[in-house]
Amino acid sequence: MFVLSNFFSALAYLINFVCDAYIWVTIGRVIISWVNADPYNPVVRFLHAVTEPILSRLRRLLPFLAMGGIDFSPMVLILAIMFLQKFLVPTLHQLAG
């Protein structure tokens, strides 16, 4: 039984780390969008490639959030990730018990 407990605990830590990293990648994408960055730069291409699949889905689901030319989809994505962190990670830790 301790093997399953350790698995859930490790899974919780991994999910928490991935969520934190994705939040920082999204923040980097937002900052890059504010400046006139070179679109052929490998860092810019990476940030765009990693975040665009989820952000484009959010823009399709929530078209009303693009008010006044401001794209709120990164903020919605970060809030959704934070919700997952506050809900899923403690649940996995409790399962590890």
MDAnalysis code that builds the backbone (N, CA, C; Angstrom):
import MDAnalysis as mda
import numpy as np

u = mda.Universe.empty(291, n_residues=97, atom_resindex=np.repeat(np.arange(97), 3), trajectory=True)
u.add_TopologyAttr("name", ["N", "CA", "C"] * 97)
u.add_TopologyAttr("resid", np.arange(1, 98))
u.add_TopologyAttr("resname", ["MET", "PHE", "VAL", "LEU", "SER", "ASN", "PHE", "PHE", "SER", "ALA", "LEU", "ALA", "TYR", "LEU", "ILE", "ASN", "PHE", "VAL", "CYS", "ASP", "ALA", "TYR", "ILE", "TRP", "VAL", "THR", "ILE", "GLY", "ARG", "VAL", "ILE", "ILE", "SER", "TRP", "VAL", "ASN", "ALA", "ASP", "PRO", "TYR", "ASN", "PRO", "VAL", "VAL", "ARG", "PHE", "LEU", "HIS", "ALA", "VAL", "THR", "GLU", "PRO", "ILE", "LEU", "SER", "ARG", "LEU", "ARG", "ARG", "LEU", "LEU", "PRO", "PHE", "LEU", "ALA", "MET", "GLY", "GLY", "ILE", "ASP", "PHE", "SER", "PRO", "MET", "VAL", "LEU", "ILE", "LEU", "ALA", "ILE", "MET", "PHE", "LEU", "GLN", "LYS", "PHE", "LEU", "VAL", "PRO", "THR", "LEU", "HIS", "GLN", "LEU", "ALA", "GLY"])
u.atoms.positions = np.array([
    [0.812, -1.194, 0.000],
    [0.000, 0.000, 0.000],
    [0.862, 1.268, 0.000],
    [2.057, 1.188, 0.607],
    [2.928, 2.360, 0.651],
    [3.418, 2.742, -0.739],
    [3.461, 1.763, -1.669],
    [3.896, 2.068, -3.036],
    [2.884, 2.987, -3.709],
    [1.608, 2.687, -3.530],
    [0.553, 3.524, -4.095],
    [0.557, 4.908, -3.444],
    [0.804, 4.960, -2.160],
    [0.887, 6.225, -1.452],
    [2.035, 7.075, -1.991],
    [3.184, 6.456, -2.175],
    [4.332, 7.184, -2.736],
    [4.074, 7.626, -4.161],
    [3.366, 6.807, -4.931],
    [3.037, 7.170, -6.309],
    [2.167, 8.420, -6.335],
    [1.115, 8.455, -5.507],
    [0.229, 9.626, -5.485],
    [0.954, 10.872, -4.991],
    [1.838, 10.702, -4.033],
    [2.602, 11.835, -3.535],
    [3.541, 12.379, -4.621],
    [4.225, 11.490, -5.310],
    [5.119, 11.923, -6.391],
    [4.339, 12.553, -7.535],
    [3.181, 12.003, -7.838],
    [2.338, 12.563, -8.896],
    [1.871, 13.967, -8.529],
    [1.531, 14.169, -7.271],
    [1.112, 15.497, -6.815],
    [2.245, 16.511, -6.977],
    [3.455, 16.134, -6.572],
    [4.604, 17.041, -6.721],
    [4.888, 17.330, -8.200],
    [4.783, 16.317, -9.048],
    [5.034, 16.505, -10.473],
    [4.001, 17.433, -11.102],
    [2.735, 17.217, -10.784],
    [1.676, 18.078, -11.332],
    [1.860, 19.507, -10.849],
    [2.216, 19.679, -9.597],
    [2.443, 21.020, -9.060],
    [3.597, 21.709, -9.783],
    [4.689, 20.978, -10.028],
    [5.841, 21.550, -10.730],
    [5.480, 21.928, -12.168],
    [4.774, 21.051, -12.868],
    [4.387, 21.329, -14.259],
    [3.452, 22.530, -14.320],
    [2.527, 22.629, -13.378],
    [1.623, 23.786, -13.354],
    [2.392, 25.079, -13.109],
    [3.319, 25.059, -12.155],
    [4.139, 26.254, -11.905],
    [4.937, 26.649, -13.141],
    [5.551, 25.673, -13.779],
    [6.350, 25.957, -14.978],
    [5.477, 26.529, -16.092],
    [4.274, 25.976, -16.270],
    [3.405, 26.453, -17.348],
    [2.890, 27.862, -17.066],
    [2.688, 28.182, -15.804],
    [2.307, 29.561, -15.466],
    [3.420, 30.522, -15.873],
    [4.675, 30.171, -15.572],
    [5.792, 31.044, -15.934],
    [5.987, 31.135, -17.441],
    [5.748, 30.044, -18.147],
    [5.836, 30.073, -19.615],
    [4.755, 30.995, -20.171],
    [3.555, 30.925, -19.603],
    [2.462, 31.801, -20.051],
    [2.784, 33.260, -19.760],
    [3.348, 33.538, -18.604],
    [3.743, 34.914, -18.283],
    [4.817, 35.392, -19.253],
    [5.761, 34.525, -19.582],
    [6.774, 34.877, -20.578],
    [6.160, 35.185, -21.927],
    [5.167, 34.405, -22.310],
    [4.473, 34.648, -23.588],
    [3.786, 36.003, -23.584],
    [3.170, 36.359, -22.465],
    [2.498, 37.654, -22.364],
    [3.513, 38.784, -22.469],
    [4.621, 38.665, -21.775],
    [5.647, 39.716, -21.817],
    [6.233, 39.850, -23.222],
    [6.460, 38.729, -23.885],
    [6.983, 38.764, -25.260],
    [5.979, 39.437, -26.200],
    [4.688, 39.270, -25.930],
    [3.682, 39.869, -26.810],
    [3.642, 41.393, -26.667],
    [4.141, 41.930, -25.568],
    [4.131, 43.374, -25.363],
    [5.246, 44.082, -26.120],
    [6.312, 43.371, -26.440],
    [7.439, 43.979, -27.138],
    [7.476, 43.458, -28.569],
    [8.233, 44.115, -29.386],
    [8.355, 43.707, -30.776],
    [9.484, 42.677, -30.884],
    [9.181, 41.442, -30.476],
    [10.200, 40.391, -30.457],
    [10.358, 39.779, -31.851],
    [11.538, 39.300, -32.127],
    [11.824, 38.635, -33.395],
    [11.068, 37.306, -33.444],
    [10.151, 37.122, -34.400],
    [9.372, 35.876, -34.440],
    [10.202, 34.651, -34.792],
    [11.421, 34.828, -35.255],
    [12.282, 33.695, -35.599],
    [13.234, 33.327, -34.459],
    [13.173, 34.074, -33.373],
    [13.979, 33.758, -32.208],
    [13.494, 32.431, -31.618],
    [14.396, 31.513, -31.289],
    [13.982, 30.202, -30.768],
    [13.177, 30.277, -29.466],
    [13.488, 31.241, -28.615],
    [12.738, 31.376, -27.361],
    [11.310, 31.820, -27.649],
    [11.160, 32.788, -28.536],
    [9.828, 33.272, -28.901],
    [9.029, 32.151, -29.566],
    [9.663, 31.405, -30.427],
    [8.976, 30.291, -31.098],
    [8.561, 29.221, -30.106],
    [9.430, 28.934, -29.126],
    [9.095, 27.950, -28.094],
    [7.894, 28.406, -27.274],
    [7.926, 29.664, -26.802],
    [6.821, 30.179, -25.994],
    [5.515, 30.143, -26.769],
    [5.586, 30.495, -28.033],
    [4.387, 30.487, -28.864],
    [3.894, 29.057, -29.098],
    [4.802, 28.151, -29.393],
    [4.411, 26.760, -29.682],
    [3.829, 26.056, -28.462],
    [4.318, 26.384, -27.288],
    [3.858, 25.705, -26.079],
    [2.524, 26.259, -25.589],
    [2.300, 27.550, -25.750],
    [1.091, 28.152, -25.189],
    [-0.054, 28.310, -26.185],
    [0.234, 28.427, -27.449],
    [-0.814, 28.736, -28.420],
    [-1.907, 27.670, -28.532],
    [-1.627, 26.372, -28.466],
    [-2.738, 25.402, -28.571],
    [-3.821, 25.602, -27.508],
    [-3.431, 25.868, -26.282],
    [-4.429, 26.057, -25.224],
    [-5.057, 27.442, -25.310],
    [-4.252, 28.458, -25.594],
    [-4.800, 29.811, -25.675],
    [-5.776, 29.953, -26.841],
    [-5.517, 29.305, -27.954],
    [-6.444, 29.401, -29.084],
    [-7.772, 28.727, -28.761],
    [-7.735, 27.619, -28.028],
    [-8.989, 26.977, -27.607],
    [-9.767, 27.869, -26.654],
    [-9.062, 28.522, -25.746],
    [-9.742, 29.439, -24.829],
    [-10.361, 30.609, -25.576],
    [-9.660, 31.117, -26.580],
    [-10.213, 32.236, -27.354],
    [-11.472, 31.820, -28.110],
    [-11.507, 30.566, -28.581],
    [-12.711, 30.080, -29.262],
    [-13.864, 29.892, -28.283],
    [-13.569, 29.402, -27.082],
    [-14.613, 29.159, -26.090],
    [-15.133, 30.445, -25.462],
    [-14.263, 31.417, -25.307],
    [-14.621, 32.657, -24.623],
    [-14.333, 33.871, -25.501],
    [-15.060, 34.020, -26.613],
    [-14.744, 35.136, -27.511],
    [-15.057, 36.501, -26.908],
    [-15.937, 36.544, -25.915],
    [-16.314, 37.823, -25.331],
    [-15.209, 38.413, -24.461],
    [-14.159, 37.638, -24.182],
    [-13.089, 38.144, -23.333],
    [-12.123, 39.059, -24.076],
    [-12.203, 39.107, -25.398],
    [-11.307, 39.974, -26.164],
    [-11.963, 41.339, -26.338],
    [-12.175, 42.013, -25.223],
    [-12.829, 43.319, -25.247],
    [-11.794, 44.419, -25.429],
    [-12.063, 45.312, -26.309],
    [-11.196, 46.460, -26.492],
    [-9.813, 46.123, -26.996],
    [-9.674, 45.000, -27.675],
    [-8.388, 44.604, -28.215],
    [-7.449, 43.985, -27.193],
    [-7.932, 43.763, -25.974],
    [-7.101, 43.149, -24.938],
    [-7.478, 41.670, -24.835],
    [-6.487, 40.826, -24.915],
    [-6.709, 39.385, -24.860],
    [-6.579, 38.914, -23.415],
    [-7.685, 38.454, -22.843],
    [-7.688, 37.997, -21.463],
    [-7.507, 36.487, -21.340],
    [-7.282, 35.792, -22.451],
    [-7.154, 34.337, -22.394],
    [-5.951, 33.875, -21.558],
    [-4.795, 34.558, -21.564],
    [-3.714, 34.124, -20.669],
    [-4.097, 34.210, -19.185],
    [-4.858, 35.251, -18.832],
    [-5.282, 35.382, -17.447],
    [-6.249, 34.264, -17.061],
    [-7.162, 33.916, -17.964],
    [-8.089, 32.820, -17.708],
    [-7.320, 31.506, -17.587],
    [-6.314, 31.317, -18.437],
    [-5.493, 30.106, -18.372],
    [-4.745, 30.016, -17.045],
    [-4.161, 31.097, -16.603],
    [-3.433, 31.093, -15.335],
    [-4.382, 30.821, -14.172],
    [-5.573, 31.407, -14.209],
    [-6.550, 31.143, -13.149],
    [-6.990, 29.682, -13.149],
    [-7.155, 29.099, -14.320],
    [-7.532, 27.683, -14.411],
    [-6.418, 26.786, -13.870],
    [-5.177, 27.126, -14.178],
    [-4.047, 26.347, -13.662],
    [-3.971, 26.472, -12.142],
    [-4.184, 27.671, -11.628],
    [-4.165, 27.863, -10.178],
    [-5.284, 27.070, -9.505],
    [-6.447, 27.010, -10.141],
    [-7.539, 26.201, -9.603],
    [-7.135, 24.732, -9.547],
    [-6.526, 24.234, -10.633],
    [-6.062, 22.848, -10.634],
    [-5.048, 22.595, -9.529],
    [-4.153, 23.542, -9.324],
    [-3.149, 23.382, -8.277],
    [-3.788, 23.330, -6.896],
    [-4.770, 24.155, -6.665],
    [-5.402, 24.207, -5.345],
    [-6.384, 23.069, -5.122],
    [-6.871, 22.443, -6.189],
    [-7.829, 21.353, -6.058],
    [-7.180, 19.987, -6.226],
    [-6.454, 19.801, -7.304],
    [-5.936, 18.480, -7.654],
    [-4.741, 18.054, -6.786],
    [-3.818, 18.949, -6.563],
    [-2.599, 18.596, -5.822],
    [-2.927, 18.219, -4.373],
    [-3.730, 19.003, -3.629],
    [-4.060, 18.569, -2.270],
    [-4.873, 17.272, -2.241],
    [-5.718, 17.064, -3.248],
    [-6.484, 15.825, -3.310],
    [-5.554, 14.633, -3.468],
    [-4.563, 14.758, -4.311],
    [-3.593, 13.668, -4.478],
    [-2.766, 13.452, -3.210],
    [-2.424, 14.536, -2.525],
    [-1.698, 14.393, -1.269],
    [-2.561, 13.691, -0.212],
    [-3.852, 13.991, -0.194],
    [-4.740, 13.311, 0.754],
    [-4.910, 11.842, 0.396],
    [-4.929, 11.527, -0.893],
    [-4.985, 10.125, -1.296],
    [-3.722, 9.381, -0.879],
    [-2.595, 10.097, -0.901],
    [-1.337, 9.480, -0.484],
    [-1.340, 9.227, 1.018],
    [-2.064, 10.116, 1.730],
    [-2.293, 10.022, 3.143],
    [-1.267, 9.465, 3.959],
])
